[in-house]
Amino acid sequence: MGGMGPHHGRLTHPMSDNIFLNLSALALSIFNTITLLWLGLTVLFNSDRRSWGIWLASGGLLLGAAFFVSHTIILQRGLAYSQWRFAFWWAVGFTPAHLLPYAWYVVMLWYAGYWNSDDSPLYRRQRPLFWLMTLTMFGGLAALVISPSLLLPPDAFFVFYDPTTFRGLREVIPFNNILIPILGSGYSIYMILCIAFSLDAVYRPGPSTRSMGDLARERARPWLFAASSSLLLVSLIVSYMLYWIWSSTREQRFFYLFWETVNFIARIDLLVLGLLTAVIVLLGQAAVSYELITGKVLPRRGLQSHWRSALLAGSVFSLLISGTIVFNLSAVYGMLLITIFATCFAAFLGWRSYKDRELMINSLRPFVNSERLYDNLITQSNLPSDTDITRPFKAVCQDVLGCSVAYLAAVGSLTPLTSGPLTYPPYRTMPPFQDLIPEFKSPEIGSLPINPQQYQDASWAVPLWSQRGLIGIFLLGNKVDGSLYTQEEMEIARASGERLIDTQASAEIARRLMILQRQQMTQSQIIDQQTRRILHDDVLPQLHTAMLSLNGASSQEAVQLLTDAHKNISNLLREMPHTAAPAVAKLGLISAIRAVVEEEMGRTFDHVNWQIPTFIEQRATHIPTLTAEVVFYAAREVIRNAAKHGRIANRPLKLSISATWHNGLELLIEDNGPGLNGTLPADKASPP
């Protein structure tokens, strides 16, 4: 115990003499704890289906978080701090350290498709290796349980708890025991083989049963290969350090060796921590950017955003906590700093979510704007066939999806109802796509990778569905920025394509219905005009001739009947309208009323006085069509009543039509005929 005196005071900086090394090591260890914990829970909660592989991957990530928890506590107290009650954290660290290489190997086998087929080259190649590593893993667990009883002396338990003769583990464990190099070399070989075999599985995977699994593996392979290579380098460094410690402690105890080489050990520990941090970041990037483990075909934009937030939060939290520990700040200051940052970070996340929502709404605004189909339906001069859907199509392709090329075409029953395929950029021509139609047998198929050389730079085919079945195909090229499409972007492409085709088909159906309706109205008007002409030119002259040819008292009754028939037909001809209601939309309200007066009742009134300024007539053209039609019908009825009941003998019939604008159109129609009480008004309708 006396020999420990010179070193005891140095425990105030338990990790090393370099504050930067202490701060960096603690920060990386805490960062790895936070990141692995987030990844483990995220993989578990966001997986497509929670198979045993998902549970194993999530459990491995959480096991890694447990390892770094123990590593952080050991760093905080010092590698040479080895009281008996502190042995728990060494056990917590040793167990994950032993299981994690095997867990990585099994997860890589699962992802590579080892269990998908018994006949695959991967299965035949890895089967003996898998059983070898499984036996080695269980053998290592047994060694972890048995080795303390072989390494510690029989009185170690009582020595630890005897307050008068207390000694730590550093004074009890004989590092020159022959079991130390055996355990160290065995663990090194086991760790290196696990990582090496996982590299083989990643580089030469087996068949995939997942939708577009081969494509997902191809995208994630560089990330996994880099992560496995980093782990292999970590294994080699750890193996070297184990050999160095064993060879150096044959002549002195580890405690004294530690204090003599504390900065060297701290640098090696920081190097290993940096490599492990790189592995975690690479694995997390592959998991969220390529849906490495969750089973999704395409990445999700929200998951990537949360991953970046987790990296930011982990970085700042780890720096705050490690700074509090290394600089011996009061716990109150540390908690206040963490609380302030957590509050600011929560506010930032809230602001960012609203900002992302506003950006998404603004990018979709051209697409969700009304196409004014209703206004086009009731306006003769702008049929629905003139509806421009190229603008929202361009907005989706350029602003929302960010694709380099895009093609949209209808298939099936809606093909005759569309004006042709849409292309982006417009100078592109639609490639042949009929061979893709049999590939889409169910709405469950969301997207399909295709050969860009065969489909004019389009690399994805998105089927468009409705209750009638497959209605179209949306071909997408690679994104301009080189990134992958997210799951949300594919869903937006699908929904927007379906809406554009439905809009185009609906506009075409409405256009055809309007053409039929107008044809029927034209035919009805022609028939009415023919009826008027026949009655006026043929029937009435015949009746008049018959009346003149009848003479004598016996024919007096027949003459009276013919006279009544002649009068009724004449009245009917006067009351038949000449201007159809749909002309209001084409001519405008005032022009339609003017047409009624001039064409239908041109010979009824002796004089018509128009007092409507030009600007009011122009404003009236902007009145909604339905409102204008109601006003037109009311004005026409008033004019007809004036023509029918306003004339009296020996007095010219005059009509006055004036209009003003006071928060809307005010139309005044007057005549100089007798009122309801039979009195004659002042001659207001006389010309000025």
C-alpha positions in Angstrom: 0.0 0.0 0.0 2.9 2.3 0.8 4.1 2.1 -2.8 0.9 3.6 -4.0 1.4 6.9 -2.3 3.1 8.8 -5.2 0.4 7.8 -7.6 -2.7 8.3 -5.4 -2.9 12.0 -5.9 -3.1 11.6 -9.7 -6.5 10.1 -9.5 -8.0 13.6 -9.7 -7.4 13.1 -13.5 -8.2 9.4 -13.7 -8.1 9.0 -17.5 -4.8 10.8 -18.4 -2.7 13.9 -17.7 -4.1 15.5 -20.9 -7.4 17.3 -20.4 -8.0 17.3 -24.2 -7.7 13.5 -24.3 -10.0 13.2 -21.3 -12.6 15.5 -22.7 -12.5 13.9 -26.2 -12.6 10.3 -24.9 -15.6 11.0 -22.6 -17.4 13.0 -25.2 -17.0 10.2 -27.8 -18.1 7.6 -25.3 -21.2 9.5 -24.3 -22.0 10.3 -28.0 -21.8 6.7 -28.9 -24.1 5.8 -26.0 -26.8 8.3 -27.1 -26.5 7.4 -30.8 -26.6 3.6 -30.3 -29.6 3.9 -28.0 -31.4 6.1 -30.5 -30.6 3.7 -33.4 -31.6 0.6 -31.4 -35.0 2.0 -30.5 -35.6 3.5 -34.0 -34.9 0.3 -35.8 -37.3 -1.6 -33.5 -40.1 1.0 -33.7 -39.8 1.7 -37.4 -39.3 -1.8 -38.9 -41.6 -3.1 -41.6 -42.1 -6.3 -39.7 -40.4 -7.3 -36.5 -38.8 -10.6 -37.4 -36.1 -12.2 -35.3 -33.4 -10.4 -37.3 -35.0 -7.0 -36.4 -35.0 -8.0 -32.7 -31.3 -9.2 -33.0 -30.2 -6.0 -34.8 -32.0 -3.8 -32.3 -30.7 -5.8 -29.4 -27.2 -5.6 -30.7 -27.4 -1.8 -30.9 -28.8 -1.5 -27.4 -26.1 -3.9 -26.2 -23.5 -1.5 -27.7 -25.1 1.3 -25.8 -24.8 -0.7 -22.6 -21.1 -1.2 -23.4 -20.5 2.5 -23.8 -22.4 3.2 -20.6 -19.9 1.0 -18.7 -17.0 2.5 -20.7 -18.0 6.0 -19.8 -18.2 5.2 -16.1 -14.8 3.4 -16.2 -13.3 6.4 -18.0 -14.7 8.8 -15.4 -13.2 6.8 -12.5 -10.0 5.7 -14.3 -8.8 2.5 -15.9 -6.8 1.7 -12.8 -9.7 2.2 -10.4 -10.6 -1.3 -9.5 -12.4 -1.6 -6.2 -14.6 -4.6 -5.8 -17.8 -2.7 -6.0 -16.6 -1.2 -9.2 -16.1 -4.7 -10.8 -19.8 -4.6 -11.8 -19.1 -2.0 -14.5 -16.2 -4.1 -15.7 -18.5 -7.1 -16.1 -21.1 -4.9 -17.8 -18.4 -3.9 -20.3 -16.9 -7.3 -20.8 -20.2 -9.0 -21.6 -21.2 -6.7 -24.5 -17.6 -6.6 -25.7 -17.7 -10.4 -26.1 -21.2 -10.6 -27.6 -21.1 -7.7 -30.1 -18.7 -9.1 -32.6 -20.8 -12.3 -32.9 -24.0 -10.1 -33.1 -22.5 -8.1 -35.9 -21.6 -11.3 -37.8 -25.1 -12.8 -37.4 -26.9 -9.6 -38.4 -24.7 -9.3 -41.5 -25.5 -13.0 -42.3 -29.2 -12.3 -41.9 -29.1 -9.1 -44.0 -27.1 -11.0 -46.7 -29.8 -13.6 -47.0 -28.0 -16.5 -45.3 -31.3 -18.1 -44.0 -33.3 -17.4 -47.2 -32.1 -20.5 -49.1 -30.2 -23.6 -48.2 -28.8 -24.0 -51.7 -27.2 -20.6 -52.0 -23.4 -20.3 -52.3 -23.5 -18.0 -49.2 -25.2 -20.7 -47.1 -22.8 -23.4 -48.2 -19.8 -21.2 -47.7 -20.7 -19.7 -44.3 -22.4 -22.7 -42.7 -19.3 -24.3 -41.1 -18.0 -20.8 -40.2 -21.3 -19.9 -38.5 -21.2 -23.0 -36.3 -17.6 -22.4 -35.5 -18.2 -18.8 -34.4 -21.3 -19.9 -32.4 -19.3 -22.5 -30.5 -16.5 -20.0 -29.9 -19.0 -17.4 -28.6 -20.5 -19.8 -26.1 -17.0 -20.9 -25.1 -16.1 -17.3 -24.5 -19.1 -16.8 -22.3 -18.2 -19.8 -20.2 -14.6 -18.4 -19.9 -16.1 -15.1 -18.7 -17.9 -16.9 -15.9 -15.1 -19.3 -14.9 -12.0 -17.1 -15.3 -12.5 -15.0 -12.2 -12.4 -18.1 -10.0 -9.2 -19.2 -11.7 -7.5 -15.8 -11.7 -8.4 -14.6 -8.1 -6.9 -16.1 -5.0 -9.1 -18.0 -2.6 -9.1 -15.2 0.0 -9.9 -12.4 -2.6 -13.5 -12.1 -1.4 -12.5 -11.5 2.2 -9.7 -9.2 1.2 -12.0 -6.9 -0.7 -14.4 -6.5 2.2 -11.9 -6.4 5.0 -11.7 -2.6 5.8 -8.3 -3.0 7.5 -6.6 -4.9 4.7 -8.5 -3.6 1.7 -6.8 -4.0 -1.6 -8.2 -3.4 -5.1 -8.2 -5.8 -8.0 -4.9 -4.4 -9.2 -3.2 -5.9 -6.1 -5.0 -9.3 -6.4 -5.1 -10.3 -10.0 -1.8 -11.8 -11.1 -1.3 -10.5 -14.7 1.5 -13.0 -15.2 -0.9 -15.9 -15.0 -0.8 -18.2 -18.0 -4.6 -17.8 -18.4 -4.2 -14.1 -19.3 -2.5 -14.6 -22.7 -4.8 -17.5 -23.5 -7.9 -15.5 -22.9 -6.5 -12.4 -24.7 -5.4 -14.3 -27.8 -8.6 -16.3 -27.9 -10.7 -13.2 -27.8 -8.6 -11.4 -30.4 -8.8 -14.3 -32.9 -12.6 -14.6 -32.2 -13.2 -10.9 -32.8 -11.1 -10.8 -36.0 -12.8 -13.8 -37.5 -16.3 -12.5 -36.8 -15.5 -9.3 -38.6 -13.7 -11.0 -41.4 -16.5 -13.5 -42.0 -19.1 -10.6 -42.0 -17.0 -8.8 -44.6 -17.3 -11.9 -46.8 -21.1 -12.0 -46.3 -21.4 -8.3 -47.2 -19.2 -8.6 -50.3 -20.9 -11.7 -51.6 -24.5 -11.8 -50.4 -27.1 -14.5 -51.1 -30.5 -14.2 -52.7 -33.0 -11.7 -51.3 -36.7 -12.3 -50.7 -37.5 -8.7 -50.0 -39.0 -6.4 -52.6 -36.0 -4.8 -54.4 -33.7 -6.2 -51.8 -30.9 -6.6 -54.2 -31.0 -2.9 -55.0 -31.1 -2.0 -51.3 -28.0 -4.2 -50.7 -26.2 -2.6 -53.7 -26.8 0.8 -52.3 -25.9 0.0 -48.7 -22.9 -2.2 -49.5 -20.2 0.6 -49.5 -21.4 1.8 -46.1 -21.5 -1.7 -44.6 -18.1 -2.6 -46.1 -16.6 0.6 -44.7 -18.1 -0.1 -41.3 -16.9 -3.7 -41.2 -13.5 -2.6 -42.4 -13.3 -0.1 -39.5 -14.4 -2.8 -37.1 -11.6 -5.1 -38.4 -9.1 -2.3 -37.8 -10.5 -1.9 -34.3 -10.1 -5.6 -33.7 -6.5 -5.5 -34.8 -5.7 -2.6 -32.5 -7.4 -4.2 -29.6 -5.5 -7.5 -30.2 -2.2 -5.6 -30.3 -3.0 -3.8 -27.1 -3.9 -7.0 -25.3 -0.6 -8.5 -26.4 1.3 -5.4 -25.4 -0.4 -5.4 -21.9 0.4 -9.0 -21.4 4.0 -8.8 -22.4 4.5 -5.6 -20.3 2.9 -6.9 -17.2 5.1 -10.0 -16.9 7.7 -7.8 -15.1 5.4 -5.3 -13.3 1.8 -5.0 -12.2 -0.7 -3.4 -14.6 -1.4 -0.5 -12.1 2.2 0.8 -12.3 2.3 0.1 -16.1 -0.8 2.2 -16.5 0.5 5.3 -14.8 3.8 5.1 -16.7 2.0 4.9 -20.1 -1.2 6.6 -19.2 -1.1 9.1 -22.1 -0.2 6.3 -24.6 -3.1 4.2 -23.5 -5.4 7.2 -23.6 -4.4 8.0 -27.1 -5.0 4.4 -28.2 -8.4 4.4 -26.4 -9.3 7.7 -28.2 -8.3 6.2 -31.6 -10.5 3.1 -31.0 -13.3 5.3 -29.8 -13.0 7.4 -33.0 -13.1 4.3 -35.2 -16.1 3.0 -33.3 -17.8 6.4 -33.7 -17.2 6.2 -37.4 -18.7 2.7 -37.5 -21.8 3.9 -35.6 -22.3 6.9 -37.9 -21.8 4.8 -41.0 -24.2 2.2 -39.8 -26.8 4.9 -38.8 -26.4 6.6 -42.1 -27.0 3.3 -43.9 -30.0 2.5 -41.7 -31.8 5.8 -42.2 -30.7 6.6 -45.8 -31.1 3.2 -47.3 -33.5 1.5 -44.8 -30.8 -1.0 -44.2 -32.5 -3.0 -41.4 -36.1 -1.7 -41.2 -37.2 -3.6 -44.3 -38.5 -0.5 -46.2 -37.8 -0.3 -49.9 -37.0 3.4 -50.0 -35.7 5.8 -47.3 -38.0 8.1 -45.5 -37.4 11.8 -45.3 -38.6 12.2 -41.7 -36.2 9.4 -40.5 -33.3 11.2 -42.1 -34.2 14.5 -40.5 -34.5 12.8 -37.1 -31.2 11.1 -37.6 -29.5 14.5 -38.1 -31.2 15.8 -35.1 -30.0 12.8 -33.0 -26.4 13.4 -34.2 -26.7 17.1 -33.2 -28.2 16.4 -29.8 -25.7 13.6 -29.1 -22.8 15.9 -30.0 -23.9 18.8 -27.8 -25.1 16.6 -24.9 -21.8 14.6 -24.9 -19.7 17.8 -24.8 -21.8 19.3 -22.0 -21.6 16.2 -19.9 -18.0 15.5 -20.5 -17.0 19.1 -19.9 -18.9 19.0 -16.6 -17.0 15.9 -15.5 -13.5 16.8 -16.8 -13.5 20.4 -15.4 -15.0 19.3 -12.1 -18.0 21.6 -12.4 -20.8 21.5 -9.8 -23.6 19.1 -10.7 -26.0 22.1 -10.6 -24.1 23.9 -13.4 -24.0 20.8 -15.5 -27.7 20.1 -15.1 -28.6 23.7 -15.8 -26.5 23.6 -19.0 -28.2 20.4 -20.1 -31.6 21.7 -19.3 -31.0 25.0 -21.2 -29.8 23.1 -24.3 -32.7 20.6 -24.1 -35.2 23.4 -24.0 -33.5 25.3 -26.9 -33.2 22.1 -28.9 -36.9 21.3 -28.4 -37.8 24.8 -29.5 -35.6 24.3 -32.6 -37.2 21.0 -33.5 -40.7 22.6 -33.2 -39.6 25.5 -35.4 -38.0 23.2 -37.9 -41.1 21.0 -38.2 -43.3 24.0 -39.0 -40.7 25.3 -41.4 -40.6 22.0 -43.3 -44.3 21.9 -43.4 -44.5 25.4 -44.9 -41.8 24.5 -47.5 -43.8 21.4 -48.4 -47.0 23.3 -48.7 -45.4 26.0 -50.8 -43.8 23.5 -53.2 -47.2 21.8 -53.6 -49.2 25.0 -54.0 -49.1 25.0 -57.8 -50.3 21.4 -57.8 -53.2 21.8 -55.3 -54.5 25.1 -56.9 -57.9 24.8 -58.5 -58.0 24.2 -62.2 -61.3 26.2 -62.4 -63.0 23.3 -64.2 -66.5 24.6 -63.1 -65.9 28.0 -64.6 -64.6 26.4 -67.8 -67.7 24.2 -67.9 -70.1 27.1 -68.0 -68.0 29.3 -70.3 -68.3 28.6 -74.0 -65.1 30.5 -74.9 -62.9 28.3 -72.6 -63.8 24.6 -72.7 -62.2 22.2 -70.2 -60.0 20.9 -73.0 -58.0 24.1 -72.6 -57.2 23.3 -68.9 -53.5 23.5 -68.5 -52.1 20.6 -66.4 -48.6 21.0 -67.6 -48.0 23.6 -65.0 -48.8 21.5 -62.0 -46.9 18.6 -63.6 -43.8 20.7 -64.0 -44.2 21.9 -60.4 -44.3 18.3 -59.1 -41.3 17.2 -61.2 -39.1 20.2 -60.7 -39.9 21.7 -57.2 -41.2 18.7 -55.3 -39.5 15.6 -56.7 -36.4 17.3 -58.1 -36.1 14.7 -60.9 -34.1 15.1 -64.0 -36.7 13.5 -66.4 -40.3 12.4 -66.0 -42.9 10.8 -68.1 -46.6 10.5 -67.3 -49.0 8.5 -69.4 -52.5 7.1 -69.0 -53.3 3.4 -69.6 -56.5 1.4 -69.8 -59.9 3.0 -70.1 -58.7 6.5 -69.5 -56.3 6.6 -72.4 -58.9 8.0 -74.9 -59.8 10.6 -72.4 -56.3 12.2 -72.2 -54.6 14.4 -74.7 -51.4 12.3 -74.6 -48.5 11.7 -72.3 -46.8 14.5 -70.4 -43.0 14.8 -70.4 -40.5 16.8 -68.4 -38.6 18.5 -69.8 -41.2 19.2 -72.5 -38.9 18.4 -75.4 -38.6 14.8 -74.3 -40.6 12.0 -76.0 -42.4 9.3 -74.1 -40.5 6.0 -74.3 -42.4 2.7 -75.0 -43.7 1.4 -71.7 -46.3 -1.3 -72.6 -43.9 -4.0 -71.4 -44.2 -2.6 -67.9 -47.9 -2.9 -67.6 -47.9 -6.7 -66.8 -45.4 -6.0 -63.9 -48.0 -4.1 -62.0 -50.5 -6.7 -60.9 -51.5 -5.2 -57.5 -51.7 -1.8 -55.9 -49.3 -3.1 -53.3 -46.5 -2.6 -55.8 -45.5 0.9 -55.1 -42.5 1.4 -57.4 -40.2 -0.6 -59.7 -36.6 0.1 -60.7 -36.1 0.0 -64.5 -33.2 0.3 -67.0 -32.5 4.0 -67.7 -31.0 3.1 -71.1 -34.2 1.3 -72.2 -36.6 4.0 -71.0 -34.8 7.2 -71.9 -33.0 8.0 -68.6 -36.0 7.0 -66.5 -34.9 4.7 -63.6 -38.2 4.3 -61.7 -41.7 3.3 -62.7 -44.5 4.2 -60.4 -47.9 2.6 -61.1 -51.0 4.8 -60.8 -54.2 3.1 -59.5 -57.9 3.9 -59.0 -61.0 1.9 -58.3 -61.0 1.0 -62.0 -57.6 -0.6 -61.8 -54.3 0.6 -63.3 -54.9 4.0 -64.9 -51.4 5.2 -65.6 -47.6 5.0 -65.3 -45.3 7.6 -63.9 -41.7 7.2 -65.1 -39.0 9.1 -63.0 -35.4 9.7 -63.8 -32.6 10.1 -61.2 -32.8 13.2 -58.9 -30.8 16.2 -60.0 -28.8 16.3 -56.8 -27.9 12.6 -57.1 -29.7 11.5 -53.9 -32.3 8.7 -53.6 -36.0 9.2 -53.7 -37.6 8.9 -50.3 -40.7 6.9 -49.5 -42.7 10.1 -49.1 -41.6 11.4 -52.5 -42.7 8.2 -54.2 -46.1 8.5 -52.5 -46.3 12.2 -53.6 -45.4 11.1 -57.2 -48.1 8.4 -57.1 -50.8 10.7 -55.7 -50.0 13.6 -58.0 -49.9 11.4 -61.1 -53.3 9.9 -60.3 -54.8 13.3 -59.7 -53.4 14.7 -62.9 -54.7 11.9 -65.0 -58.1 12.1 -63.2 -58.2 15.8 -63.8 -57.4 15.4 -67.5 -59.9 12.7 -68.0 -62.6 14.6 -66.0 -61.9 17.7 -68.1 -62.2 15.6 -71.3 -65.5 14.0 -70.2 -66.9 17.4 -69.2 -65.8 18.8 -72.6 -67.6 16.1 -74.4 -70.7 16.4 -72.3 -70.7 20.2 -72.9 -70.4 19.6 -76.7 -73.3 17.2 -76.6 -75.4 19.6 -74.5 -74.6 22.5 -76.8 -75.4 20.4 -79.9 -78.7 19.5 -78.3 -79.4 23.1 -77.5 -78.5 24.2 -81.0 -80.7 21.5 -82.5 -83.5 22.6 -80.2 -83.1 26.2 -81.3 -83.1 25.2 -84.9 -86.3 23.2 -84.4 -87.8 26.2 -82.6 -86.9 28.5 -85.4 -88.2 26.1 -88.0 -91.4 25.8 -86.0 -91.7 29.6 -85.9 -91.0 29.9 -89.7 -93.5 27.2 -90.6 -96.1 28.7 -88.3 -95.5 32.2 -89.6 -94.9 31.5 -93.3 -97.1 28.5 -93.9 -99.7 27.9 -91.3 -100.9 31.4 -90.7 -101.3 32.3 -94.4 -103.2 29.1 -94.9 -105.5 30.0 -92.0 -106.0 33.5 -93.3 -106.8 32.2 -96.8 -109.3 29.7 -95.3 -111.0 32.6 -93.4 -111.3 34.7 -96.5 -112.7 31.7 -98.6 -115.4 31.0 -96.1 -118.7 33.0 -96.8 -122.2 32.8 -95.5 -123.8 32.5 -92.2 -123.2 28.8 -92.0 -119.5 29.3 -92.0 -119.5 32.1 -89.3 -118.7 29.7 -86.5 -115.8 28.2 -88.5 -114.5 31.7 -89.2 -114.6 32.5 -85.4 -112.6 29.3 -84.6 -110.0 30.0 -87.2 -109.7 33.6 -86.0 -109.1 32.3 -82.4 -106.5 29.8 -83.7 -104.8 32.6 -85.7 -104.6 34.8 -82.7 -103.2 32.1 -80.4 -100.5 31.2 -82.9 -99.6 34.8 -83.3 -99.3 35.3 -79.6 -97.2 32.1 -79.3 -94.8 33.4 -82.0 -94.3 36.6 -80.1 -93.6 34.9 -76.8 -91.1 32.4 -78.1 -87.6 33.5 -77.0 -84.8 34.2 -79.5 -81.8 34.4 -77.3 -80.8 31.3 -75.3 -79.6 31.5 -71.7 -76.1 30.1 -72.4 -75.5 33.2 -74.5 -75.1 35.2 -71.2 -71.7 33.5 -70.6 -70.6 34.3 -74.1 -72.1 37.8 -74.7 -72.1 39.1 -71.2 -75.2 40.2 -69.2 -75.8 43.6 -70.8 -75.2 42.4 -74.3 -77.5 39.4 -73.8 -80.3 41.8 -72.6 -79.6 44.1 -75.5 -79.9 41.0 -77.9 -83.3 40.1 -76.3 -84.6 43.7 -76.9 -83.3 44.0 -80.4 -83.9 40.5 -81.8 -86.9 39.3 -80.0 -88.8 42.5 -79.4 -87.3 44.8 -82.0 -90.8 45.7 -83.4 -92.6 45.7 -80.1 -91.3 49.0 -78.6 -91.4 52.2 -80.5 -88.3 53.5 -78.8 -85.7 52.0 -76.4 -83.5 54.4 -74.3 -80.2 52.8 -73.0 -78.5 54.5 -70.1 -75.7 52.1 -69.3 -72.1 53.5 -69.1 -69.4 51.5 -70.8 -67.5 50.8 -67.5 -70.6 49.3 -65.9 -71.1 47.0 -68.9 -67.5 45.9 -68.6 -67.9 45.3 -64.8 -71.0 43.2 -65.5 -68.9 40.7 -67.5 -67.1 39.7 -64.3 -70.4 38.8 -62.5 -70.5 35.0 -61.8 -72.3 33.2 -64.6 -75.0 31.8 -62.4 -75.8 35.2 -60.9 -75.7 36.7 -64.4 -78.2 34.1 -65.7 -80.6 34.8 -62.8 -80.5 38.6 -63.5 -80.9 37.9 -67.3 -84.0 35.8 -66.8 -85.5 38.4 -64.5 -84.8 41.3 -66.9 -86.1 39.3 -69.8 -89.4 38.6 -68.0 -89.8 42.3 -67.1 -89.2 43.3 -70.7 -91.7 40.8 -71.9 -94.3 42.0 -69.4 -93.7 45.6 -70.6 -94.2 44.5 -74.2 -97.3 42.5 -73.4 -99.1 44.8 -71.1 -97.6 48.3 -71.6 -99.1 49.3 -75.0 -102.3 51.3 -75.1 -104.1 52.9 -78.1 -102.8 56.1 -79.6 -99.7 56.1 -77.4 -96.1 55.1 -78.4 -94.6 52.4 -76.2 -91.2 53.4 -74.9 -88.7 51.4 -72.8 -85.9 52.7 -70.6 -83.1 50.5 -69.3 -80.5 52.1 -67.0 -77.7 50.7 -64.7 -75.7 51.9 -61.8 -73.0 50.3 -59.6 -73.2 50.6 -55.8 -71.4 47.7 -54.2 -72.9 45.7 -57.1 -75.0 46.1 -60.2 -78.4 47.9 -60.0 -80.5 47.5 -63.1 -83.6 49.7 -63.6 -86.2 48.8 -66.4 -89.1 51.2 -67.0 -91.8 51.6 -69.6 -94.5 54.4 -70.2 -97.4 52.0 -70.1 -100.2 51.9 -67.4 -99.2 50.6 -64.0 -101.0 48.1 -61.8 -103.6 50.8 -60.9 -104.2 51.7 -64.5 -102.7 55.2 -64.3 -100.2 56.4 -66.8 -96.7 57.5 -65.4 -94.8 60.5 -66.5 -93.0 60.0 -69.8 -89.7 58.9 -68.2 -88.9 56.7 -71.1 -88.9 59.4 -73.6 -85.5 60.0 -75.2 -83.5 62.8 -73.8 
